[in-house]
Amino acid sequence: SASLNAMATNLNAEPITKVQLNFKAQGLKNRDTLSKSDPCIFIYSIDQNNNEILLGQTETIKDNLNPEFAFSLVVDYKFEEEQKMKFYVVDIDGKGSKPSDHDWLGEVECTLARIVSARGGQFKASLQHGNKKNLGELLILSEELNASRETIKMILSGSGLDKKDFFGKSDPYLIFKKTKEDGSLVAVYKTETIKNTLNPKWKEISLPLQILCNADWQRPLLIECFDWDKNSDPDLIGQAHVSMNDLRSNVGKNGIPLINPKKQKKKKYSNSGLLIVNSFKVEESFTFLDYLQSGYQLNLMCAIDFTASNGKPTTANSLHYINPYAPNDYQKAIVSVGNILLEYDSDGAIYATGFGAKIPPEYKTSFCFNLSLSNQQYAMAIPGLMNYYSNAIANVKLYGPTNLAPTIMAAIQKQRASPGEYLVVLILTDGVITDVDDTVDAIVEASNLPISIVLVGVGNANFDTMEFLDADDGVLRGRNGRTARRDIVQFVEFNAFKSKPLSALSSETLAEIPGQFVAAMKQLDLKPLGK
């Protein structure tokens, strides 16, 4: 997702070209002892301050030194700007969310202009890492996308697929390969694998028409059906050469034959099963800016940690120490993120809360109180929030523990009272969360609403739990078995940005908001106002 930081100044920018990027690698070095590497690519843009902003991450391909990834990335290409990009190829080892959490296979840094200007839309570069060079090659395939707002939603199933496993049936999955203008094929989508069946039914596929066929309903598309194997390369069950028009016109019919080229010459061979189109819908898709320009607004809620682990506010080493000559880390984070978000909020009112303190007049512990220490829930813009914060520091008693669930539940109540608005919850905390199960349950509930949660870790505590809540590596599951319907949490550790401009923090913390916003609108079936 593009950063809100950039969008704040580009609402009226000139039209830009959208480019689809797909990825292959060749001749990777093996980092695993008993098997081959499990490669994955992390893709970053590099801003003017040399900050790396994550744009996307491919799927992981097991035991493969020449992977062809089905992941597709759509980026905005601006001819007049230098757009630096960096690609980290790693051997996935564990569940870490950063390239450095895994074994390095190599990296490439270049500009988007070099990628899109490569002959035939195929950019090739040697991978290197530190002083090590010639670690294999990264291939980036690019294609300019035709304008289209159409999103395809379809459900596919297989019928009577060939049995490929000796002790079972087959474990089938589909790969979609788009035909480029030069006739070459590039993988653009992969379904989930369904175990031990010859009659699979895959989850609904929802993709922009541009990704599958560049908005050309007649463009050839290759659909391959493979049998997944744990200890060997996948086996081709069969394939079908179709167009999106063919898929649309096959709803409810007998099915499209899947042909295995190796079996095709046999006399009695007819097919290796059928691809069934159970349903096919075309929907208009909308962007983040479509919603904003129609009148949707972002509201900001700010929750500040007042637990005792922050240190006594009157001492200079406290995270809450109010220095008249320089802001503390809490104040820096509020200014950095708050100023950007308030660009999209017409009244500038911030729902301001605190948690983890004993508050006057009775000095009972509260895990969600008005930062004003009165009945006033809202602060007017950043200066008003800062005044409330300074007053609270002078009057509350820091206590604990660090419970986040009450803040998130308050956000849920606030959003339900204002159903036409999108709520961004900025939570600043210094400590390890103590009510993890309750917090997960609250996040799962909030994922059903137009809410995003930005967690900023201040200080030197262990923030592993925050990384877990970010859920970049999986889906959060509550104690009742329900899972989060979408990823709504973004975690950033403030210390990682201390030596960088404030804009770096806002870029990182807000990068996922536009995508989360659009996902929420789709989930709730909400269109831009007036549509």
N, C-alpha and C positions, 0 to 999 in steps of 0.2 A: 504494500500500500504506500501511496505517496504520503509524505509527512504533512500534517496540518500546518506546520511552520511554513512550508513552501506554498501551500494553498492560500494562506492568509494574504499573500501578495500577488497571487496569480488567478484570482477569480475572473478577471477580464482579459486574460492572456490570449494571444493568438492561438488558433487551432494547432495542435501538435500531431505528429504522426505516431500511430501505435504500431509497435513491432513485436512479433512473436519470436521468442527464443527457445530453441530446443538444444539438448546437450548429449554429446557422446564423448567417450574417452577411449584411448587406444594405448596398449603397451604399458599399463600401470605396473608399478612395482608391488611385489607381494609382501604384505606385512604380517600375515598370519602363518603360524608354524605348521599347523596340521591341515590347513585348507587355503583357499585363495582369499584375497581381500574382499571386503564387503563395501564397495565404494558408494559415496554420496557426495553431492556438491552443495556447498553453502554459497549463496550469491549475494553480494553486497554492492551498493552504490557508495561512492566516496564524495562527501560534500566539500565545500570550499574550505572548511576548517580541518579537512583530512579526517573527519569522523566517518566510520563505516556504519552504514545503515542496512540492516538485513532486508532483502527484497523477497527472498524465497529459498526453499531447500528442496532438492529433488528427493525422490524416493530412494531407499537403499536397495541395491541389487546384490544379492548374496553370491559369494564365490565367483567373481567375474572380474577379469583384468582388462576387458574390452567392453565395458557396459554401454548400452544405449538406453537412455532414461526416457520414460514416458511423460515426465513432468514438463509442463509448458509454462513459460513466464511471458507475460505481456508487459512491455515497458513503453514509456513515452519517449520518443526520440525528438530532440530539439536541435535543429541544424546549427543554430547560432550559439549553442552552449557546449563547453567541454564537459562531457558526462563520463567521469571515471567510474570504472567498475572493477571488482575483484572477485575472483572465483577460487574458493578453497575446496580442493578435492581431498577427502579424508576416508580412512578405513573406519567404519563405524564400530565403536567399542564401548558398549554401555548405552546409557540414556541421556548423556549430556546434551545441552541445547546449544553449545558453542563449538566451533571447529576445534578449538584447543582442548576440548574434552576427549578428542579422539586421536587416532594415529594419522600423522600427515602422509599424504600421497603426493602432494604438490599443489602449487597455486599459480595463477595467472592474473596479472593486472594489465588492463588496457582501457581504451575509451570505447564507448558505444559506437562512435563514428567508425572506428576500425572494424568493428564487428559487422555493421550493416553495409559497409562499402566493400567487403570481401567479395571476390569474384564468385558468382554462382550462389551467393548467400551462405558460403561455407568458410567460416573463420577458423584457422588452425593455429595453435600456439603450443610451444613446449612447456611442460610443467617443470617447475623448480621449487626448491625450498631451502632458504638460506644459501649456502655455498653449493648445494647439490643441484645439478642440472640434468637435463635429459631423463626426466622421471616419467616419460610417457607424453602423450599429447592430449590436449583438450580440443574438441571440435564443437563450435557453436554455430548452429544453423539459424538463420534469420529470415523472416519474411514480413514485408509490410502488410498490415491488415487493412482490408476494405472496411469501410464504415458499415456497422450493423448494430442494431440494438436487440437482435433476436437471441434468445436463449433456448436451447433445446433441452427438453426433459423427456427421457424415454426409459422404459423398462424392457430389458432383453432377457431372454432365457434360452436354454439349449434343450434339444430333444433328441434322444437316442444317440448320444455322443459315443465315439469309439472308446472301448475299455483299454486303458494304457498301463494300469498297475497290476502286477502279478498277484498280489494278495488282496487287492481291493478293486475299486472301479477306476475313476479318474478324479483328479483335483483341478477342475478347469477354471481358467480365467481368460479374459479377452484383452487384446491390445489393438488400439486403433492407430492406423498409420495414414497420415494425410499425404496426398500427392502435391509436391511443390510445382511451381511453374515450369521448372526444367525437367519434370517427370520423375524426379527422385522421391523416395518415400522417407518420411520422418515420423517416429512414434510420438503421439501427442496425448494419449490417455491409456490408462490401465485400470481394469476393474479389480475388485477384490477376488481372492481365490476361494472357491467353495469346495470343501473337502468331500471326497468319497461319494460322487454322484455322477450319473450319466444324463441327468435332467436338471441342470442347475437353473436357478433364477437369481440374477444379480440385482443388487440394489439399484435404485433409480439413478440414472446418469443425468447430471445437470451441468451443461457446458455452453459457453457462448458459441454461436454458430461459426464465428471467426476461427476459433481454435480447431474445429473439426474439418472445415472446408473453405476457410477464408470467405465465408458468406456466399459461396457459389454452390448452389444446390445440386449442380450436375458434376462437380469435380469428383474424380475417382477417389475412393476411400477403401483401404484394405483393412479388413477386420480379421485378426488371427486369433484362433482359440488354441490355447496351450494347456498341457497337463503339467502342473507343478510337481517337482520332485525335490525332496529334501536333500538328497546326497548326489544329485547329478543335474545336468542341464535340463531345462524343460523340454518336453516332447510336443511337437506340433500335432494337434488333433486334426485341424482343418482350417481353411480360410475362405473368405468370401470377398469378391470384388464388387463393391456397391457404390452408390452415391447417397447423399442424404435424402434425395428424392425417392430413391428405391426404398429406404427404410421407412419413410413416411407413408408410402403407398402400400407397404406390406403389413400394416396393423391388422391383426385378426385373421391373417391368411395362414396358409399351411407352413410357411417358413422358407428361409433362404438356405440352400444347400451349402454345407461346409465341406470343401474339397481339400484332400491331402494330395499334393502333386506327386508324391512318391507312389501312391496307390492308384492314381488316375488311369494308368494304362492297363490295369487288370480288367479282364473281360467282364466279370460280374460286379465290378465296383460301381456304385452309384454315388454315394457320399459318405462322409464320416459323422453325420448327424445334421441337425437343422438348427438354424438360428431363428428364433421366434421373436417378433416385435410385439410385445404385449400391449404397450401404450406408447404414444408419441405426441408430445405437445410442444407448441411454439409459444413462447412468452416474450413480451417486451422487457428488456432489462434497463435498469436506471443506475446512474452513477451517484456518488456522494454529492457532487455539485448540483445534480438535478434536484435532489431533495432540499439542499440548502437554498437554492435559488427559487424554489417553489414556496418557501416560507417556514420550513422546519428549522428548529433552533436547538442548539446544544445548551444544556444547563450544567453548571458546575457545582459539585458538592466537595468541600474540602474537610478532611478529618485529620486532626493532629494528635500525635501520641504524647500524653502527659504522664507516662509511667516513670517511676523513680530511677530506672536504669539510665535515663538521660543525664543524670547528675544534677546536683543542686544548682538551680538557675543563677544563684548569686556568685558562683565560682567560674573563673574564666575557662576551665576545661569542660564545662557543661555544654551539651548540645543545644540547650535552651538559653545560654547566656546571651543577654541583650547588650550588644556592643554599640554605643551610639555612633561609632565611626565605620563599622563594617557589619553587614548582615551575617547571621549565622546560617548554617546549612539548611535548616527548615525554611527560613525566609528566602534564601536563594532558590530553592526548589519551587516554592509557591509562586514567586515572581516569574520564573522561567516558564512553567507550565500554564499558570493562570492567565498570564497576559495573552497567550496565543488563543486559549479557549474562549476568552471573553470577546474576541473578535467576532464570534458567531452567536453571541448572546446580546439581544438588543437592550435589555434593562440593566445588564452588568451586575445583577444580584447573585451572590454566592451563598449557598446553603452551608453555613460554617459550624462545624462541630469539633469536639475534642473527646478523648477517651482515656481511661486509666487514671483519673485523678479524684481526690476528695474535693468536692466543690462547696463553696459557701452557699447559704449561711450555716447549714447543719454539718457540713463536711463529711457527707456520706460518699462512698466510692461510686462513681458513675462511669459506665462504659460507652455512653453516648450522650453528651450534654451540649447545649447551645454555647458556642464559643463566646458569645456576648455576656454569658452568665446572667442572662435575663430572659424574658419571653421572646426577644427578638431573634429570629432564626437566621436572618439574612444579613450579610455584610455587603456594603456597596463598593464594588470593585476591589482591587488589590489594596489600596490605602485603608479602606474600611476593615478589611480582613486583618491587616497588620495591626491596626489599633486594637481590635478584639484580642488578637494573639498576645500582644504586650500586656494588656490588662489581665488576661487569664494567667499568664506566667507570674504576675505579681500577686495574684489572689488565690490560686488553687494550691493544693498540696499534692505534689507528685506521688503516685502510689503504684497501683498495678493490680493484677497482671495484664499482659498484652492480649486482650480479647478483641477480635475484629468482627465477629458475627453480629453484635448489636449495631455496629455502624452500617453494615451491609443490609441488615433488615430495615433500618431506618431509611436507607436509600430506596429499598423496594417500596416501602409505604409512600415515600415522597413521589416516586415515579408513577405509582398507581393513581395518585391524586392529580397528576398532570399527564394524562395519557398521550397528548399530542406532542410531547417533547422528549428529547433524548438526554439522558442523565450521564455525565461523566463523573465518576467518584474518584477523587484524588486522595489517597491515604498515605500519610507520611509517618513512618514508624522506625524506631531504633532497635527493636527487639525481636526475639524469637516468639512466634505466636503460640499462645497456650491453649486456645480453644480451636484446634485444627479441625476436628470433626464438625463442630458447629459452623465453622467458617466455610468448609467445603459444602455443607448442606445449604448454606445461605447463597453461595455462589451458584450452585446448581439451580436454585430457585430463581435467582436474578437472571440467569441465562435465558429465561423465557420472556424477558422484558427488554425494552430498548435501553440497556445500561451497559456501560464499560467501566472497568475498575483499573485504575493506574496505581500500582504500589511502588512507592519510592522508599528504599531502605537507606536510612541515615545512620552514620556511625560505623563501628567496626564489628558488629555482631555477626553471627553465623546466619546467613539468609537462605539456607538450603530449602526451608519450608516455603519461602516466597517463590523460589524457582519452581517448586512442585505445584504451587497454585497457578503459576503461569500456564501450565499444561501444554507447552509447545510440543512435548513428547508423547502426549496421549490425552485421554478424555477424563475429566474429573468425575468421580462417582460418589454419590451421597450414601449415607448409611441405609437409606430405604431402597437402594438399588438403582435409583434414577441417575441418569448421566446428564452432564451439562449439554444443552442443545447446541452450543457454540462456544468458542473460546472468547471470554470477555475480560480476561485479566492480562495486564502487561506489567512485568516487574523490572525495575531498574535500580541498580545499586549506585547511590549518589557519589560515593568515593571514586568510582571509575571515571567520573566527569569533573572532579575537583580542579584539575589543572587545565581544563578546556573551557571555551566560552560557554555562557549559559545557553546559547542556541543549540549546543550539542546535546544537552540534557533534554530540552524540549523536543528535538528531532527524534531522539530515541524513545522517549516516553509516549509520544503521540503518533508514532509511525503506524500503529495498528488500528487507530480509531476509525479512519474512513472505511476500512474493510469490515470492521466489526459493526459499524453503523449500517452499511448496506446489507450485511448478513442478517441483522436484526429486522430490517424492513422487509426483506424477502421472507424471513421466517414468519413474520406477523402478517404477511400478505398486504403490506401497506405501500401505496404508490405515492409519488410526489403529489403535493396538494394541487388540485385542479385537473389531475389526469383521470 
